[in-house]
Amino acid sequence: MPLTAESAAQQIQDRLRQLQSAIHDIEEERRRNESNINAMVRAQESNIPPHKLRSLYKSGLQDAEREEELLRNSLDIIQEIRTIRNERRIQARNAGNKETIRRGALMKMLQLTAQTLPLFVSKPGERIPQLCGAVPAENNYIAKPALVKGTEEDEENWILAEVVQYISGQNKYEVDDIDEEQKDRHILSRRKVIALPLLRANPETDGHALFPKDTMVMALYPQTTCFYKALINKLPSTATEDYEVLFEDKSYSTGYSPALSVSQRYVIAYKPTKKLGGSSA
């Protein structure tokens, strides 16, 4: 059911109250944990029996797990707020209230979206979810944020677009070009739409969810809304770092541009274009 401005605002206010309460709980838990940690340090210095020290460690681990759960719940609430706001914005655009965003502001918005993309930190033995880092979407996934295959003759080009709706009866997407200057809307087959990552992979815990070095990918060229072929030159080593990529560029003797930084959000697997005769690009 479509969100009205009033219902969206009410839902956001409800989530904000939940978030405020959750942050208070986190702070209370953190203060309690600090007190317990100090008790463990004192116990170590006083050379208490090992079995008592193990008991303190066990309690400390349980405390840390409770704090982790509170933090994860708070991040879920933040993501719900972002989802509600985005759904409402898309509905307003479809109703004809399309905001005008200057190109400079659009570039900053894309960068901020990438930087604040939720970070997935797996628990021991937990499976990496789809659309986390380099993990692709499952075949039945319906894309929301999307990378859209170029509609012009140059089939190697892709543009950043926003899904308006999935037309299930035709197995097609209706999408808007993210670039406000273009104001283009397209109907594209499902094979011409690739979902962008919804989660950042944490290099310190889930490095296997990142593209390996020297992998050919499609990456968003800085300060544009277009994706081009690029080679992974360096992986992020922390949660806040970007990939370092080399874009294909025949104007350089190496065939590649100097290294440029691209966020995880805007790096996806390269899919060769099938040409006549069955060969691949």
C-alpha positions in Angstrom: 0.0 0.0 0.0 1.5 3.4 -1.0 2.7 5.6 1.9 1.1 8.9 2.4 3.2 11.8 3.6 1.4 11.7 6.9 1.9 7.9 7.4 5.5 8.1 6.4 6.2 10.9 8.8 4.4 9.0 11.6 6.4 5.8 10.9 9.7 7.8 10.9 8.7 9.4 14.2 7.9 6.0 15.7 11.3 4.7 14.6 13.1 7.8 16.0 11.5 7.2 19.4 12.6 3.6 19.2 16.1 4.7 18.2 16.3 7.2 21.1 15.3 4.4 23.5 17.8 2.0 22.0 20.7 4.5 22.2 19.9 5.1 25.9 20.0 1.3 26.5 23.3 1.1 24.7 24.8 3.8 26.9 23.5 2.1 30.0 24.9 -1.3 28.9 28.3 0.3 28.0 28.6 1.9 31.4 27.8 -1.3 33.1 30.3 -3.2 30.9 33.1 -0.7 31.6 32.5 -1.3 35.3 32.7 -5.1 34.8 35.9 -4.7 32.7 37.5 -2.7 35.5 36.5 -5.5 37.9 38.3 -8.0 35.7 41.4 -5.9 35.6 41.5 -5.6 39.3 40.9 -9.3 39.7 43.9 -10.1 37.4 46.1 -7.8 39.5 45.0 -9.5 42.7 45.9 -13.0 41.4 42.5 -14.5 42.2 42.0 -18.3 41.5 41.7 -19.1 37.8 38.2 -20.5 38.1 36.9 -17.2 39.4 38.7 -15.3 36.7 37.2 -17.5 34.1 33.7 -16.8 35.5 34.4 -13.0 35.2 35.5 -13.5 31.6 32.4 -15.4 30.8 30.2 -12.7 32.3 32.2 -10.1 30.3 31.7 -12.0 27.1 27.9 -12.2 27.8 27.9 -8.4 28.5 29.7 -7.7 25.2 27.2 -9.9 23.3 24.2 -8.0 24.8 25.9 -4.7 23.8 26.5 -6.0 20.3 22.8 -7.0 19.9 21.7 -3.6 21.0 24.0 -1.9 18.5 22.8 -4.2 15.7 19.1 -3.5 16.6 19.8 0.3 16.5 21.4 0.0 13.0 18.3 -1.9 11.8 16.1 0.9 13.0 18.3 3.4 11.1 18.0 1.4 8.0 14.2 1.2 8.3 14.1 5.0 8.5 16.2 5.3 5.4 13.9 2.8 3.6 10.7 4.6 4.5 12.2 8.0 3.4 13.4 6.5 0.1 10.0 4.8 -0.6 8.2 8.1 0.1 10.5 10.0 -2.1 10.0 7.6 -5.1 6.2 7.8 -4.6 6.4 11.6 -4.7 8.5 11.5 -7.9 5.9 9.2 -9.5 3.2 11.6 -8.6 5.0 14.3 -10.5 6.8 16.0 -7.6 10.2 15.3 -9.0 12.8 17.3 -7.1 15.5 19.1 -9.0 19.0 18.3 -7.8 22.0 20.1 -9.1 24.8 18.0 -10.4 27.2 18.9 -7.6 24.6 18.1 -5.0 23.9 14.8 -6.7 27.5 13.8 -6.7 27.7 14.6 -2.9 24.5 12.6 -2.3 25.9 9.6 -4.2 29.1 9.7 -2.2 27.2 10.1 1.1 24.9 7.2 0.2 28.0 5.0 -0.4 29.7 6.1 2.8 26.7 5.4 5.0 25.7 2.1 3.4 25.2 -0.3 6.3 28.3 -2.3 7.2 27.8 -6.1 7.6 29.9 -7.6 10.3 29.3 -11.4 10.4 29.1 -13.5 13.5 31.3 -16.7 13.6 30.0 -19.1 11.0 27.4 -16.7 9.6 26.7 -16.7 5.9 27.4 -13.6 3.9 24.0 -12.3 2.6 23.3 -11.4 -1.0 24.3 -8.0 -2.2 27.0 -7.6 0.5 30.2 -6.4 -1.1 30.9 -8.7 -4.1 28.2 -11.3 -3.3 25.7 -11.2 -6.1 21.9 -11.2 -5.8 20.0 -14.4 -6.1 18.2 -15.1 -9.4 14.8 -14.3 -8.0 15.8 -11.0 -6.4 13.8 -7.9 -7.5 16.2 -4.9 -7.7 15.6 -1.6 -5.9 18.7 0.6 -6.3 20.0 -0.5 -9.7 22.7 -0.3 -12.2 21.1 -0.3 -15.7 22.6 -1.5 -18.9 23.1 1.3 -21.5 20.2 1.8 -23.9 22.3 3.3 -26.6 24.4 1.5 -29.2 27.3 1.3 -26.9 26.4 -1.8 -25.0 29.5 -1.6 -22.8 28.1 1.5 -21.0 25.9 1.3 -17.9 24.1 4.1 -16.0 23.1 4.5 -12.5 19.3 4.4 -12.3 16.5 4.1 -9.8 13.8 1.4 -10.1 10.3 2.8 -10.3 8.6 -0.5 -10.5 9.1 -4.1 -11.5 6.5 -5.2 -14.2 6.2 -8.9 -13.3 3.9 -9.8 -16.1 6.5 -8.6 -18.7 9.6 -9.5 -16.6 10.8 -5.9 -17.1 11.7 -2.9 -15.0 10.6 0.7 -15.2 13.6 2.9 -14.2 14.6 6.5 -14.0 18.0 7.8 -14.9 19.5 9.0 -11.6 20.9 12.1 -13.4 18.3 14.8 -13.0 19.7 16.5 -16.2 18.6 13.6 -18.3 15.1 13.1 -16.9 14.9 9.9 -18.8 12.6 7.0 -18.0 13.2 3.5 -19.5 11.5 0.2 -19.7 14.2 -2.5 -19.7 14.3 -6.2 -19.6 15.4 -7.9 -16.4 18.7 -8.9 -17.9 19.6 -5.3 -18.4 19.3 -4.4 -14.7 21.8 -5.3 -12.0 21.2 -4.6 -8.4 23.8 -2.5 -6.5 25.2 -3.8 -3.1 23.0 -3.1 -0.1 25.7 -3.8 2.4 29.4 -3.1 2.7 31.6 -6.0 3.5 33.9 -5.5 6.5 37.5 -6.3 5.2 38.6 -7.1 8.8 36.0 -9.9 9.3 34.7 -10.7 5.8 37.5 -10.1 3.3 36.3 -13.0 1.2 33.2 -11.0 0.3 35.3 -8.5 -1.6 36.5 -8.7 -5.2 40.0 -10.1 -5.4 42.9 -8.0 -6.8 43.1 -8.0 -10.6 39.4 -8.8 -11.0 37.6 -7.2 -13.9 34.6 -5.2 -12.6 32.2 -2.5 -13.6 32.8 0.7 -11.5 31.2 4.1 -11.2 33.6 6.6 -12.7 34.2 9.5 -10.2 32.0 12.5 -10.5 29.7 10.8 -13.1 26.7 8.5 -13.1 28.2 6.0 -15.6 29.9 2.7 -15.0 32.9 1.4 -17.0 35.2 -1.6 -17.1 37.9 -1.4 -14.5 40.5 -3.6 -12.8 40.7 -4.0 -9.1 44.1 -2.7 -8.1 43.8 -2.6 -4.3 41.2 -3.8 -1.9 39.9 -1.8 1.1 41.7 -2.8 4.3 39.2 -1.1 6.7 35.5 -0.6 6.8 35.9 3.1 5.8 38.2 2.6 2.8 37.3 2.3 -0.9 38.5 0.1 -3.6 41.4 1.4 -5.7 40.6 0.6 -9.4 42.2 1.1 -12.8 39.7 2.1 -15.5 40.2 0.9 -19.1 41.6 3.8 -21.0 43.3 3.5 -24.4 44.8 7.0 -24.1 47.4 5.5 -21.6 50.2 3.3 -22.8 49.2 0.6 -20.2 45.6 0.6 -21.4 44.4 1.7 -18.0 44.0 5.0 -16.2 45.9 5.9 -13.0 44.4 4.4 -9.8 41.1 5.9 -8.7 39.0 5.3 -5.5 35.5 3.9 -5.9 33.2 2.9 -3.0 32.0 -0.7 -2.5 28.5 0.6 -3.3 29.5 1.3 -6.9 31.6 -1.8 -7.8 29.9 -4.8 -9.3 30.9 -7.9 -11.2 31.7 -7.4 -14.9 29.4 -9.2 -17.3 30.8 -9.6 -20.9 28.5 -8.4 -23.6 27.5 -11.2 -26.1 28.2 -10.1 -29.6 27.1 -11.6 -32.9 28.5 -15.0 -33.5 28.3 -15.9 -29.8 31.6 -14.4 -28.8 32.0 -12.4 -25.6 33.6 -9.0 -25.1 
